[in-house]
Amino acid sequence: MEELQLQQYKIQYHQFSTTGKRKSNQDKVSVVKINDQSALFLVADGMGGYSFGDIAAELVINEVNQKITYEIGVNSTEVVINDAISNANSLVNKLVLEKEAESGATLGGILIKDLSYSIFWVGDVKILLLRNAELNFMSKSHTLENELRMNKSWEYVNSSLRHIVTRSLSGKDKLYNPELKEIEIQEGDKLIIASDGFYELFNEMEIIRLMKSKINWDQFIHDVLPLRLKKANDNASGILIDILEPQLAKRLA
C-alpha cells in the first residue's frame, strides 16, 4: 500500500482499476494530498451507453481536484464541494455540445480535512466506511431502484431499469447535485470508494464478513482482490483507505 502522511493522521491507501471484459476503461481514480491537513480521494465512472465516457470522467476528476485544492481554505467545505461539482458538470456540458453526443460520469469522493471526512457522491460510485469491523456508513446510490424504494413502488418496475442512475455529471441542470456526509475520523477506520463494477464482484455483506475475519488490507489486496478483478465483466476501479496513527489529533480537537 502507498502511504500519505498528514499532520493529524498517517494514511495508507491502494488504488486499483481494471477494464474487465469491456473494450476500454472509462473509470478514473485519483489521490491528491492538498496540504498537511487535507487529502482528496476520487473515483469517477464514465457512463456506459454514452459516448466519450472516459473523457467526461477525466474532466470531472481534474476539475474537482483543482477547484477543491484552490478553494479549500477560502469557503466552507460544503460550498467548495458543491462549486467543484457544478463546475465539472459545466465542463461536461461543453463536451456534450462539442461532440454532439450524450456523455457523462458518476463521481464519489472522500475529502479528509482536519479531523473529519467529507464524503460526497453523485450517481452510483459507492463509498463504505468500516469501523471496528462493522459497517458504519454506506452511501445510497442515486439509482431508479433506490428512488422508487423510497416511494414504495420499486416492485412495479422492470428489473432491467432499476439500476439506471438518476443523478450524474452529464451537463444537465438539477441532475448533478451531490449528497454530502460529514463524519469524524477514528483511528483504524477503513474506507472503500469504488465504481459499480467493483460491487458486482464484492457485495457489501461480503466485505464486512472479510473484515470480521480479521483479514487486513494487505491480504485483501494481494490475495483476494486480484482474483476477483480477473473475473470482472465491467470496469472495476476504486481506492482502499486505512487510517493509522493519530499524530496531532488531540491538539487539533
ABEGO torsion letter per residue (X at the ends): XBBBBBAABBBBBBBBBBAEABABBABBBBBBBABAABBBBBBBBBBBGBBGAAAAAAAAAAAAAAAAAAAAAABBAAAAAAAAAAAAAAAAAAAAAAAGBBBEBBBBBBBBBEABBBBBBBEABBBBBBBGGBBABBBBBBBAAAAAAAAGAAAABBAAAAABBABBBAGBBGAABBBBBBBBBBBGBBBBBBBAAAAAABBAAAAAAAAAAGBBAAAAAAAAAAAAAAABABBBBEBBBBBBGBAAAAAAX
